Amino acid sequence: VQLQASGGGLVQAGGSLRLSCATSGITFSRYAMGWIRQAPGKEREFVAAISWSGGSTYYADSAKGRFTISRDNAKNTVYLQMNSLTPEDTAVYYCARAKGSVVATYVTQYDYWGQGTLVTVSS
């Protein structure tokens, strides 16, 4: 089982980043996927989720209108396009597999996690 997140880095406020999460060994196309972040000193926070087919997505209020989650089942990869970034988006971003096929909005609904990729937004 492997979830490898990448694409993080340092960006100025207002900028964009695209995170990718390449997976193997998790029967990717059968499960919903999500992105969860953890800012320094804070608990993990749900960001976005996508159903097994990509037909349904769900976003935290903080991400709505700025972030877009997508997936490519042929590549076993999930993405998070982040636009209009602010310093409040600074965090380690984790991709995770949900326990089922429908979108999951609680951190406890995810069972396999990647190692995370750091996003730092400067003001």
trRosetta pair geometry for C-beta under 8 A, 3 or more apart (Angstrom, degrees):
i j d omega theta_ij theta_ji phi_ij phi_ji
1 24 7.4 178 -143 92 27 63
1 25 4.3 -133 -88 106 43 124
1 26 5.6 76 -137 -67 91 88
1 112 5.7 -115 178 -138 133 135
2 22 7.9 -7 119 108 100 80
2 23 6.5 166 92 -152 63 49
2 24 4.8 11 52 50 102 93
2 25 6.0 82 12 28 72 118
3 21 5.7 0 -175 -178 92 108
3 22 7.6 162 -154 82 44 42
3 23 4.9 -7 -104 -103 71 90
3 26 7.1 17 -62 -19 97 149
3 95 5.4 -145 172 87 124 104
3 96 7.1 96 139 -98 174 35
3 97 7.1 -153 -72 -26 139 95
3 112 6.2 137 -22 138 129 101
3 113 6.5 -126 56 148 140 22
3 114 3.4 -106 112 -74 102 88
3 115 7.6 172 88 -5 79 64
4 21 6.7 157 75 -156 42 55
4 22 4.8 -17 60 61 102 90
4 23 7.4 -177 19 -79 70 41
4 114 6.1 180 -75 -141 11 118
4 115 7.3 5 -122 20 51 104
5 8 7.4 44 138 -21 104 109
5 19 6.3 -8 -166 -176 97 109
5 20 7.2 159 -150 87 50 47
5 21 4.7 -18 -94 -99 71 87
5 93 6.5 -163 178 100 149 85
5 94 6.6 -132 -30 -134 156 36
5 95 5.0 162 -80 3 108 104
5 114 4.3 121 -21 123 100 149
5 115 6.6 -149 31 57 97 67
5 116 6.0 -15 55 -138 141 10
5 117 4.2 -133 125 -19 108 107
6 19 7.1 158 83 -156 38 64
6 20 5.3 -16 62 62 88 93
6 21 7.6 164 18 -84 65 41
6 22 7.5 8 10 3 112 99
6 117 5.8 152 -113 -92 18 146
7 17 6.0 132 152 169 96 99
7 18 5.5 -93 -162 97 141 55
7 19 4.1 179 75 -114 131 43
7 20 5.1 119 -31 10 129 76
7 117 6.1 69 54 137 64 163
8 17 6.8 47 -121 174 37 150
8 19 6.5 28 -58 -102 70 101
8 92 7.9 -11 -111 -134 163 53
8 93 6.3 172 -82 33 118 109
8 117 3.4 175 -12 148 122 97
8 118 4.8 136 144 67 147 40
8 119 4.6 -112 -140 -65 96 65
8 120 7.9 78 171 -1 99 69
9 17 6.5 177 44 -118 90 130
9 118 7.7 89 -69 91 20 77
9 119 7.1 5 41 -118 36 56
9 120 7.2 -81 138 36 31 85
10 120 4.7 -22 -105 74 71 109
10 121 8.0 165 -156 -85 51 25
10 122 6.6 29 -173 -20 96 110
11 15 3.9 -138 172 85 112 138
11 16 7.2 -138 -166 52 155 21
11 17 5.6 -138 -28 -49 151 108
11 85 5.8 65 97 62 126 152
11 119 7.4 -25 20 -164 108 85
11 120 7.4 147 24 83 61 57
11 121 5.7 -25 74 -109 83 69
11 122 7.4 -171 92 19 33 80
12 15 5.0 100 61 -22 66 123
12 121 7.2 61 174 -162 12 69
12 122 5.4 -45 -111 67 56 92
13 85 6.4 -132 -134 98 43 74
13 86 5.6 35 -138 -124 99 47
13 87 6.1 -38 -83 -36 111 77
13 121 5.7 86 -82 167 62 104
13 122 6.6 -106 -24 90 79 45
13 123 5.3 32 -28 -121 134 45
14 84 6.2 -21 -134 -135 46 51
14 85 6.8 -57 21 53 11 66
14 86 8.0 56 -48 -80 48 59
15 85 5.4 -31 67 37 66 114
15 121 7.4 -172 48 -130 100 93
16 81 7.2 -5 -170 -177 111 80
16 82 6.2 165 -153 91 62 60
16 83 4.7 -10 -104 -106 105 62
16 84 7.6 21 -79 -14 80 38
16 85 6.7 168 -89 -15 31 106
17 82 5.0 0 59 57 80 110
17 85 6.8 40 6 -53 97 145
17 119 6.2 -169 57 -126 162 114
18 79 6.3 -12 -177 -169 95 109
18 80 7.2 166 -157 83 50 48
18 81 5.1 -13 -110 -106 87 67
18 82 7.2 -175 -84 21 37 72
19 35 7.0 106 84 -120 143 138
19 79 6.6 152 84 -161 59 54
19 80 4.3 2 54 53 109 97
19 81 8.0 -148 28 -66 67 27
19 82 7.0 45 -7 -10 99 112
19 93 5.7 -84 -105 106 163 146
19 95 7.6 179 140 -55 121 108
19 117 6.1 168 -134 64 110 138
19 119 7.6 -67 -68 -64 120 123
20 77 5.9 -13 -169 -172 96 117
20 78 7.7 149 -159 82 49 43
20 79 5.5 -19 -103 -104 64 78
21 33 7.4 177 79 -179 137 135
21 35 7.8 -170 -24 -90 140 90
21 77 6.4 156 78 -156 52 65
21 78 4.8 -11 57 59 110 87
21 79 7.4 -164 18 -76 76 34
21 80 8.0 45 -13 -6 106 96
21 95 3.3 19 -105 -9 161 169
21 114 5.7 -127 -141 -38 111 156
22 75 7.5 -73 -121 151 86 93
22 76 6.7 64 -163 100 62 89
22 77 5.0 -23 -99 -101 60 98
23 26 5.3 -56 170 31 127 121
23 28 5.1 138 83 -88 130 120
23 76 4.8 -120 67 157 83 101
23 77 6.8 175 12 -88 79 43
23 78 7.4 34 -15 2 119 93
23 95 7.7 -122 -63 118 108 133
23 97 7.4 100 -133 -63 153 114
23 114 7.9 -103 -90 -74 87 109
24 76 6.4 79 -80 130 53 154
26 31 6.8 -72 144 33 100 143
26 97 5.1 -146 172 -63 142 160
26 112 5.5 -141 -116 65 133 164
27 30 4.8 -15 142 28 107 120
27 31 6.6 95 96 -12 86 107
28 31 6.8 -95 -159 43 28 95
28 33 7.6 6 -159 -62 83 125
28 73 6.4 172 112 -138 106 68
28 76 4.1 155 2 -136 162 82
28 77 8.0 11 -166 -22 156 28
28 97 7.7 -114 -117 -107 58 120
29 52 6.4 73 165 -177 47 94
29 73 4.1 70 -105 -155 101 119
29 76 7.5 -79 -41 -97 80 71
30 52 5.7 -28 178 -139 19 135
30 101 6.2 -76 166 -94 58 104
31 52 5.7 127 59 -98 7 97
31 97 5.1 36 121 -169 146 101
31 98 5.6 -180 176 61 97 77
31 99 7.8 -123 -143 142 116 4
31 100 7.0 154 -136 120 77 16
31 101 5.9 -107 -118 -96 34 55
32 49 6.0 27 166 178 118 104
32 50 6.3 179 -156 89 79 44
32 51 5.0 -47 -101 -126 99 37
32 52 5.6 -73 -62 -49 56 64
32 97 7.7 129 83 -166 50 56
32 98 3.8 -1 76 32 96 141
32 100 6.4 18 14 90 110 62
32 101 5.7 114 -29 -179 85 24
32 102 5.8 -32 -44 93 140 15
32 103 5.4 -178 -150 -92 147 34
32 104 5.7 144 95 -2 138 92
33 49 7.0 174 93 -151 41 64
33 50 5.5 -7 59 57 84 92
33 69 7.8 -170 94 177 96 126
33 71 6.1 124 37 -87 135 134
33 78 4.3 -138 122 -77 154 157
33 95 6.5 -4 -179 -173 109 98
33 96 7.1 157 -160 82 65 44
33 97 5.9 -40 -106 -109 73 53
33 98 6.5 -129 -77 -5 21 90
34 46 6.8 -43 177 -144 135 88
34 47 7.4 143 174 56 87 75
34 48 6.5 177 -152 94 70 48
34 49 4.0 -23 -99 -100 99 82
34 50 7.3 173 -82 17 52 63
34 69 7.8 -26 -131 -137 44 158
34 95 7.2 159 87 -155 42 55
34 96 5.3 -22 66 63 89 90
34 98 6.0 84 -11 -56 108 96
34 103 7.6 106 -79 -155 105 71
34 104 6.0 -92 -40 69 140 90
34 110 6.1 -106 48 -83 123 129
35 47 4.4 -51 101 68 95 121
35 48 4.9 18 42 51 105 87
35 49 7.6 -152 23 -71 62 47
35 69 6.4 -159 1 -101 116 120
35 78 7.6 -163 -54 129 92 123
35 80 4.8 40 -60 -70 161 146
35 93 5.9 -7 -171 -173 106 103
35 94 7.0 152 -157 80 55 47
35 95 5.8 -33 -98 -99 69 63
35 96 7.6 151 -98 18 22 80
36 44 5.2 28 159 177 119 109
36 45 6.6 162 -165 77 75 36
36 46 5.6 -42 -109 -104 85 43
36 47 6.0 -179 -103 5 26 91
36 93 7.6 151 80 -157 37 55
36 94 4.9 -23 67 65 87 101
36 96 5.8 7 8 4 116 128
36 107 5.8 94 -132 -111 148 92
36 110 7.0 -129 -22 12 139 160
37 44 7.1 162 86 -152 27 65
37 45 5.5 -26 67 62 77 91
37 47 5.3 67 -7 -49 102 126
37 89 7.8 -51 179 -166 171 63
37 91 3.8 73 172 113 113 144
37 92 6.6 159 -155 80 68 43
37 93 4.8 -28 -98 -100 91 65
37 94 7.0 172 -89 17 35 74
37 119 7.7 -49 -130 36 127 120
38 42 6.4 -175 -165 83 64 82
38 43 7.0 -85 -127 150 92 24
38 44 4.6 -43 -78 -95 102 65
38 45 6.9 149 -88 11 47 77
38 91 5.6 155 71 -170 30 106
38 92 5.2 -15 59 57 89 94
38 94 7.1 32 -3 -9 101 113
38 116 7.6 -46 34 -124 108 141
39 42 4.3 28 66 34 91 127
39 45 7.4 8 -1 8 93 126
39 88 8.0 -41 -95 -172 150 54
39 90 6.3 80 -126 95 97 72
39 91 4.2 -68 -75 -95 64 99
40 90 7.7 -19 0 121 97 106
40 91 7.8 -146 -15 -111 58 60
42 45 7.0 -8 133 -30 122 114
42 91 7.9 -59 60 -114 121 113
44 94 7.3 -29 -138 29 121 133
44 107 5.1 109 102 -119 119 149
45 60 7.0 43 155 -98 98 166
45 62 8.0 16 146 35 135 144
45 91 7.7 -77 41 -140 111 164
45 107 7.8 -68 -101 -61 10 121
46 49 7.3 -25 -168 -36 111 106
46 60 5.4 151 102 -64 82 115
46 105 5.4 82 174 -172 166 60
46 106 6.8 -73 -56 -100 138 18
46 107 6.1 -137 -59 -57 87 75
47 59 7.3 -26 157 -148 52 69
47 60 5.5 -73 -132 10 30 121
47 62 7.6 -71 -127 77 71 105
47 63 5.2 101 -172 -55 75 148
47 67 6.7 -53 167 113 105 171
47 80 7.2 31 117 -139 134 146
47 93 7.2 -15 -4 -135 160 98
48 57 6.8 -7 -173 -174 98 100
48 58 6.9 166 -153 86 54 51
48 59 4.9 -9 -105 -107 86 72
48 60 7.0 -95 -60 5 56 80
48 63 5.5 -120 -58 127 100 161
48 67 5.7 -135 -50 120 140 128
48 68 8.0 129 -148 -177 161 11
48 69 4.1 175 138 -39 131 130
48 80 6.2 146 51 -120 137 110
49 57 6.8 164 87 -155 53 55
49 58 4.9 -3 55 54 98 95
49 59 8.0 -162 24 -71 65 38
49 69 6.9 142 65 75 6 170
49 98 6.9 62 -149 -58 119 131
49 103 4.1 120 114 -156 121 91
49 104 5.6 -169 -136 53 154 53
49 105 6.2 -114 0 -79 143 59
50 54 5.8 1 174 -116 119 54
50 56 7.1 153 -156 88 49 55
50 57 5.0 -14 -102 -103 75 82
50 58 8.0 -169 -73 21 38 66
50 69 4.7 -151 -44 124 114 120
50 70 6.9 128 -96 -114 160 16
50 71 5.4 177 106 -18 148 116
50 78 6.7 176 43 -140 131 116
50 103 6.6 -16 -113 -99 5 96
51 54 6.6 -121 68 -28 76 11
51 55 5.7 -41 64 54 129 73
51 56 4.0 58 -14 51 127 95
51 57 7.4 -110 0 -64 79 44
51 101 6.4 43 -168 153 84 69
51 102 5.6 -20 -117 -134 102 42
51 103 5.3 -65 -64 -46 77 78
52 101 4.1 -33 -25 -157 130 90
52 102 7.7 -44 -8 -63 92 32
53 56 7.8 65 60 11 91 76
53 73 7.9 -33 -130 -43 39 141
54 57 7.7 2 -167 -57 53 95
54 70 6.6 35 -141 -155 117 62
54 71 5.1 -145 -84 50 105 99
54 73 7.5 -120 -26 -31 115 103
56 102 7.0 -5 71 -152 145 73
56 103 5.4 -114 118 -26 111 118
57 68 7.9 2 179 -157 165 60
57 69 5.5 166 -141 63 121 105
57 103 6.8 131 -141 -94 20 139
58 103 4.5 119 6 161 120 151
58 105 5.8 -72 118 -79 141 107
59 63 4.3 -130 -171 89 108 107
59 64 4.6 145 101 -75 132 69
59 67 6.3 157 -133 72 126 105
59 69 7.5 178 -82 -2 90 111
60 63 4.8 79 58 12 81 104
60 64 7.3 -132 91 -26 40 83
60 105 7.9 141 -75 -153 74 99
61 64 5.8 -38 -146 6 35 118
62 88 7.5 -120 -158 124 126 121
62 89 7.9 165 154 -91 116 80
63 66 6.0 -119 -164 62 45 94
63 67 3.9 -41 -169 31 101 128
64 67 7.7 -37 -57 40 15 85
66 82 6.7 23 140 -158 93 62
66 83 5.3 -145 -166 70 69 76
66 84 4.8 -103 -129 58 110 108
66 85 7.7 135 173 -73 129 45
67 80 6.1 -11 -168 -174 110 93
67 81 6.6 155 -158 83 54 57
67 82 5.1 -10 -106 -105 89 68
67 83 7.2 -174 -78 24 40 70
68 80 7.4 159 79 -156 44 47
68 81 4.4 -4 55 55 95 108
68 83 8.0 29 -1 -1 96 106
69 78 6.9 -4 -170 -180 95 101
69 79 6.9 158 -154 85 48 59
69 80 5.4 -16 -100 -102 73 74
69 81 7.9 -158 -71 23 26 72
70 78 7.3 169 90 -157 41 59
70 79 4.9 -10 62 57 86 106
70 81 7.3 26 6 -7 109 105
71 77 6.9 170 -153 94 64 49
71 78 4.6 -26 -101 -106 91 73
71 79 6.9 -176 -82 15 38 76
72 75 4.2 21 106 34 118 108
72 76 7.7 -36 93 16 76 21
72 77 5.1 5 52 60 99 93
72 78 8.0 -168 23 -80 63 34
72 79 7.6 47 -7 -15 94 109
73 76 7.0 33 -161 -76 38 44
78 95 5.7 152 71 -148 120 132
80 93 7.0 -131 61 174 152 144
80 95 7.9 -161 -18 -86 118 98
82 85 5.7 55 141 -76 109 103
82 89 6.9 141 -176 -177 137 150
82 119 7.4 18 60 -141 165 155
85 89 4.9 -103 -154 51 85 149
85 119 7.6 -127 -143 168 141 122
85 121 4.6 -149 144 -109 114 137
86 89 5.5 113 58 -6 63 98
86 121 6.1 97 113 124 19 152
87 90 5.7 -15 -174 -15 55 116
87 121 4.9 -152 -96 96 39 99
87 122 7.0 24 -94 -146 96 13
87 123 4.9 -24 -50 -59 131 95
88 121 7.8 -33 36 64 36 135
89 119 6.3 -53 134 119 93 128
89 121 5.2 59 64 -6 96 144
90 119 6.3 -151 -128 105 42 76
90 120 5.2 35 -130 -129 103 48
90 121 5.1 -130 -62 29 85 82
91 118 7.8 -148 115 -142 29 57
91 119 6.1 6 56 56 58 97
92 116 4.1 22 169 177 111 132
92 117 7.0 152 -158 69 68 24
92 118 5.3 -37 -100 -93 73 65
92 119 7.6 157 -104 18 22 72
93 116 6.3 146 71 -152 35 73
93 117 5.5 -27 61 62 91 79
93 118 7.7 160 14 -99 76 15
93 119 5.6 40 -16 -7 116 117
94 113 5.5 -8 178 -163 128 102
94 114 5.6 174 -158 60 72 84
94 115 7.8 -155 -119 88 88 15
94 116 4.6 -40 -80 -88 80 82
95 113 7.6 151 86 -154 46 53
95 114 4.6 39 54 6 84 130
96 110 3.8 35 142 -174 133 143
96 111 7.7 141 179 43 101 32
96 112 6.4 161 -157 86 67 51
96 113 4.7 -18 -104 -102 97 69
96 114 6.9 -126 -70 6 54 77
97 110 6.4 132 74 -155 38 84
97 111 6.2 -44 84 57 91 77
97 112 4.3 17 33 53 113 103
97 113 8.0 -127 19 -62 71 37
98 101 7.6 177 88 -67 120 10
98 102 7.7 -108 125 72 154 43
98 103 7.5 -167 -64 -152 164 24
98 104 4.0 154 -126 6 125 134
98 109 5.6 -4 -144 136 89 96
98 110 5.6 -62 -98 -98 46 68
98 111 7.6 64 175 9 18 82
99 104 7.0 97 27 -82 77 157
99 109 5.7 -116 14 -176 105 63
99 110 6.9 -149 -29 -104 78 19
99 111 5.2 89 -84 -23 84 114
100 104 6.9 128 47 -60 90 116
100 109 7.6 -52 19 -176 93 105
104 109 3.6 -153 -171 116 130 138
104 110 6.4 164 100 -58 142 76
105 109 7.3 47 43 29 35 144
106 109 4.7 97 68 -9 84 106
107 110 6.3 -60 -170 25 44 110
110 113 6.6 83 135 -73 119 87
114 117 8.0 -11 120 -21 128 85
